[in-house]
Amino acid sequence: MKYDGNKSTPDTNSADNQTNADNYLEVNLQEMADKIEKAITPKTKWLIINSPSNPTGAGYSHDDMKAITDVLLKHPQVWVMTDDMYELVVYDDFKFVTPAQVEPKLYERTLTLNGVSKAYCMTGWRVGYAAGAPALIKAMNKVQSQSTTHTSSISQAAAVAALNGPQDFIAEHNAVFRERRDLVVEMLNQTEGLSCPTPDGAFYVYPSCAALMGKKTPGGKVIETDDDFIAYLLETEGVAAVQGSAFGLSPHFRVSYATSTEALTEACKRIQRACAALG
């Protein structure tokens, strides 16, 4: 199932994919619920939710989540894995919610995943954690203990210090991220052939480059896919981004704004120059 933080991501082979792709942050709740309902079969075991998400930055509001949980109540064989890694990296008036928070009846079949890599800027410490039903956690421990060694004691102590320590710096970081988000969204929307929605959280934007498909580079190569476009940006302007095909939603590309304002400004200028050169 491809229902995650992309907000009910359509199958990339479906006929209406382009319409959905261009409006992936605009959710029709009934349409989303209907798609999830249709996708669930007796063999379905898990529904995975990532909100706010990588790669789009889209987040599920309370109403969005309620539409999903209403479907799940009708399918007791389906468990919920909720990836809350960007729980604290949210902007504006967006309110983070979890499936079990919206629908407590799902509590016993919800597995919550989180970590300290994003909000606490501890990517290199490699610490994540899960909370769920005791029987499920016991089974997970059994598999994990036979496949890899555990997180180092030093990393665990550092994670505890982060989780229990002062939290005021998160809001300060988010304020900077929000400024960078707004800068990137504005500059990309000023770019010929690009359309960039404003994400709810995380530190990614996911603009559409659909209007550039079929255009030619100065060297005569036709841009047929977002893979082609990303290669063109890298080869001509030295800008690295990730093609939408890597996430199952094309033609888009992901830009991370977890870097300096100066670097983002220069990168967006280069993207603008590269797009303007297409004929």
N, C-alpha and C positions, 0 to 999 in steps of 0.2 A: 504494500500500500504506500502511496506517495502523499500521505496527508501529514504534514509536519509544519514547521515554522514558515514555510512558503505560503501558508494559508491555503490549504486545500489545493495543492499543486496538481494540475492536470497531467494526464499522460501526454508525453511529448509527441506521441504519434496520433493523437486525436485530432479530428478535423477542426474543432473549435479552440485548439491550443493557442493560436495567436491572439485571439480576443482575450482569453483568460490571462495570457502572459503579459499583455499590455496593461492589465488592470489587477495585478496580483495582490495589491494592497487594498483593493476595494472588494469587500466581501459581501456577497449575497448569502445571508445566513441559510435560507431555505435551500438554495442551490448547493451550498457546501454540505449541509446535512444529507441531502439526497445523494450526493456523490459518495459520501462515506458509507451511507446505508447500502448503496448499490455495490460498493467494492468489498464489503464484508461477506465472507462465505463461511460455511461450517468449519473450514480449515484455518480460518483466520485466528491467530493467537495473540497478536500484539498490535496496538496502534501507538505509533511514536510521535510525540509532540515536542517541538523545540520552539519555545517562545520566551523572549524575542529570539529571532532565528539567525543563524548563519546559513545561507548567504544574504538574505534579503533585509534583515533588520526588522521584519514584520513581527508584530506581536498580537496575541489573541486577547481581545477585550473580554469582559465578563459575559456579554451577550454571545460573542463568538464561541467561547468555551461552553456556554450553556447549550448551544446548538449541537456541539459535539457530544457532550455528556448525555443529552437526551437520547441520542442514537445508541450510545454505549449501554445504557440501562436496558435496552432491548436485546443485548447480546452478551449474556453473562460469561461466555467462553473467552471473550476478548479482554486481555489485560491492557493496562495503559503504562507506557514508559514515557515519563515527562522529563525532558532535558532542560533544566532550569539554570544552565550555566550563565546566562545573561540576565538573570532575575533582577539584579541591582543596577544594571546598566540600561536605564530607561530615561526617556526625555518627555518634556512638556507635561501633558495631563494624563499620560498613559499609566494605567494601574495594572500591575502584574497580578495574575491569578493562576492558580493551579486547578487541574480537573477535580481533585478531591475536595478542594476548597469550595468550588462551585457546586459540586454534587457529592456530599459526604458518603453516599451509598457506594461510591467507587473506591473508597479508602482502602479496603482490603485487597483490591486488585490493582493498586497503583504502585509503580516503582518510580521513586524520585531520584534523579541524578543531579549532582551539582559538583562544584569544585572551587578552587581558589585562583585559577589561572587568569580569569578575566577581571572581575571587580576588584580583586586584590593584587593584580599585576604580578602574579607569581607563576607565570607560564613555565619557567624552567624547573620549578619544584616538582612538577608532575604529580599533583595530589588531586584526586577526585574521590567522591564518596556516593553511596547509594543508601536509600532507606525504603523499606518495604515490609511485606508480610514476613514474619520470622521463618516460615518454611522456605520461602523463596530465597531469602538472604542466606540461609543455611546451605541450600543447594548451590548458590553462587560461590560461596566460600569453598565448597568442596571442589568445584571445577577450578577456581582460581588458584587454590593452594597447590594443585598438581601441574599448573601450567607456567607459573612465573613467580619469582620472588616478590616480597611485599615492598610497599613504599618504605623508604628509609626512615628510621626513627627521627632523624634531624628534620626531614621534610614534614613529618607528622607534627612535630613540636612547633614548627614554624606556622603550619596551617592552623593549629589550635590558637596560637598567638594572634593570627590575623582575624579569626572568627570571633574571638573573645575580646579583642582589643578595641581601641577607638575606631569608630566608623565614619567620622565626619569627613575624612578625606575623599570618600566615595562621591559625595555630592560635589565636591570641588572638582574632582576628575570629570564627572559627568557634565559639568558646566563647560569645561574645555572641549570635551567630545562633542557637545551640542553645537558649539561655535564652529567646530571643524566640519561637522555634518552639514550645517547650513551653508557653509562656504562651498563645499563640494557639490551639494545639490544645486545651488545657484549657478555655479560655473558650468556644470554639466548640462543643465537645462538651457544655458546660453549657447550650447554647442550644436552646430548644425547636424541634424540627424539623430540626436540623442534625446531621450525622455527619462527623467529620473524622479521617482516618487520620494517623499520624505519618510524615512523609516521611524519606527517607534522606539527602537532600542538597538543594543549591540553596537558595533562600530564598523558597519558595512553599508554601502549603498549598492543598489542592483539596477542600474539603468538599462533601458531597452535600446538596442541599436538596430531595430527592425527597419527603420527608414534608410539605413546604410546598405542593406542587402542589395546586391546587384550593381553597386557602384564600383568604379575602377580606381586602383591606386595609380600614382604617377608612373609606376613601372609597368602598368597595363594589366595587373592581376585583378581579377574580379573577386570582390568580397561576397562570398556565397554563404558563409556561416559565421557565427560569433567566434569560432576557432580562427577563421581567417582574419577577422578584425583584430583579435588579441595579438596574433602573430605580427600583423602589420604595425600595431602600436609599439611592440617590443623592438621590431627590426628598424623602424624609422625614427622613433622618438625615445627609445630606451625606457618606456613605461611598462611596468609589469602589472597585469591584472589577471583575473581568472575568468575563463570563458563560461558562459551559462550552461553549455552542454555538460560540464563537469557536475552540475547540480540537477540536471534533468529539466531545465527550463530555459529555452532559447527563443529568439536570439537576444540574450542579455549578457552582461558581464559584471563581475563583482570588483568593487574598489574598497579597500580598507582605508579608513581615515584614522587609524591608530598610529599616526606618525606626526611629524611636526607640521605646523601650519605653513611654513615656508616650503617644505617639500610637497605638500598637497597643492599649494598654489601653482608651483612650477609644473607639477604633473598634469594638472587640469589645463594649463596653458598649452602644454604639449599635445594633449588629447584634442583640444580645440584646433590646433594647427594641423594635426593629422587628419581630422575630419574635414576641415576646409579644403584640404588638398585632394580629396576624393572627387572624381568626376563621373 
